[in-house]
């Protein structure tokens, strides 16, 4: 006897071929009814024999489309029959609860690639080929439900052939919203730096790709509009082109991302494990940090003084067409002037990048929301992992956002967490979901602040959220904090200490609750005592964090200037350790010091003038880097510490000992500085001194954890903060802690750096609201 059942499917089920999949499954089972996108996900209304419906539901839950992610299926049985005559996909509804996760942008699939290079296919070499299983999603969506009319593809009316494919349930482009072809879809345009058509080309002229390839071979710099914004590209094997790009972009040392057409090409320059190859080939197509081969012929200017290179594979048809004839890699760096947001609109890109790029490859498919490339890596202890979901995310953006993070707890109220100043993300919450935004960048200029504000409004509109609570960092000068405090006074405002947010982020990332030993180490974060923290040990849960130990406070002469000039931190630590006598030490660092500058610096330290105190581990890394002669000034965040890691001797397994005073919560640093200086005076290599410093920090963390376990009975350790981007340190810390029997938690779903702060702020705010401790 026929029966009728309705299913509300929630999760990532729009824009991933879910409705065509349901249609095909229902048709094979001779079921009748309809499927449609709803504001809450996908709604299925189905009639047939109850046993057939049960098999249909089992198949959906057990074998969904590969790009989908089902969070829940709500079932209503024994409804009045509607007497459907067939099964069909119908137009979306706008009624009811307006919430559904949205798919991230997806790399070009194998089927589309086959068509792209098939001379017999009508989309042969069409730069915007896509289907249900690939192509733009988040970057073109203006609102939900996910239908063409709600995306920037509404600018292009489908031709008869595309519409026939779109309506054919047996076609791969059945209800593929961004589908297009050369007759009806977006078009390329090649222009020179003056914004003029080059060589009289017509729009979509196939020779534009060949001309662009020739320009790259000639050492030119090209701006390429992609799926979420512009890239600046050049021949990575041309030292002259790479140096020219650095000069024009005002990017002295920060490493460039690279793109190659295959993993085999990447293996010519990097060591690539099978797990890393799986990461590279993931539909997310993130930049993967890989160990550089010692025989790599890439110019040093690609990633100066580093052991790693960031590679990605092509993820759009345009990338595949450009790289088709390149056996080597291209530099593929963000299309912006340093410290500004990535360009994503044609006119703005021509205006801002015309002093950098010689050519522009544009297109007329509007990008609604810009996104940068994501960055991931594997630690050595993850070498056996085959699941790309387990990668360490360094920057969460294209390919990840705006997919929600399912939490192990429920948010009773909708929360907006505004994140930190550097590597900013924001986070919005609803029920068991946290929507951590794509990478916004450093909130240090008006353009990035506007991008932050626009992103918040878009996420609120996209997921129909009206946050009643706003969480923010305690630093009064952060633009994200000022934004939060300026919002509606009727919204509940919850300040969250920076390092508590780090630990909470790690806990939420791993879906754990209860107390943990929290280790938060980074550059700087505003402490509850008004000083700058960064080398912190806590007993923490989501509601509160008890500070149980920290590095001794040290002056930062010049304040923020000491971040840009690590020699100031080295001088401050030497002064703390040796007093004024340190200027007599026979060290290259001392011999190269500007004595006049040191005299001023010493006066600042002694009088406390513009010398805020900090307990930052990141600043200690800077000091050691400068002491070893690696980096007295930096051109990008973390450069001194990154170069210190790069030279560490992996065969050295000794470590310096920090001073841990029983009964006190202050960790002395003078013994470490003194031993490092003595080793340098004795002629020990900087490589070994770096390794001994790293091992010393790892041993310190393990020692404090053992002490807390003895005192408090806790056996779980959560590691968070930008210092733990250092793989040499992280791997040794994890090894030591696990050897001592600890359960160790690190990040995988959000970054350990400040890109994960908003997630932690939201978790803390949610816990405090639930407990009534605001």
Secondary structure, DSSP 4 states (H G I P E B T S, - for coil): -EEEEEEEEEEE-SSSSHHHHHHHHHHHTT-EEEEEEETTEEEEEEEEEHHHHHHHHHHHHHS--TT-EEEEEEEE-SPPP---SSEEE-PPP--S------PPPBPPPHHHHHHHT-TTSTTTT-TT--BTTBB--GGGB-SSS--GGGBGGGGSPPPHHHHHHHH-TTSTTTT-TT---TTTS--EEEEETTS-BSTTPPTT-THHHHHHHHHHHTT--EEEE-SSSEEEEEETT-HHHHHHHHHHHT-SSSPPEEEESSHHHHTTTEE--HHHHHHHHSTT--EEEEEEPTT--S-GGGSTT-SEEEEEE--SHHHHHHHTT-SS-EEEEESSSTTSPPP-SHHHHHHHHTTT-SEEEEESS--SS--PPPEEE--GGGTT---GGGSEEEE--TTTTTPPEEEEEEESS-EEE---STTB--EEEEEEEEEEPPP-B---SHHHHHHHHHHHHHHHHHTT---SEEEEES-TT-HHHHHHHTS-TTSEEEEE-HHHHHHHHHHHHTT--S-EEEEEEEEEEE-TTSSEEEEEEEEE-SS-EEEEEEEPPEE-TTTTHHHH-THHHHHHHHHHHHGGGGGGS--HHHHTS-HHHHHHHHHHHHHTTT--EE--HHHHHHHHHHHTTS-SS-SSTTHHHHHHHHH--TT----PPPEE-TT--EEE-HHHHHHHHHHHHTT--HHHHHHHHHHHHHHHHHHHHHHHHHHH---EEEEESGGGG-HHHHHHHHHHHHHTT-EEE--SSS-SSGGGHHHHHHHHHHHHHHHT--
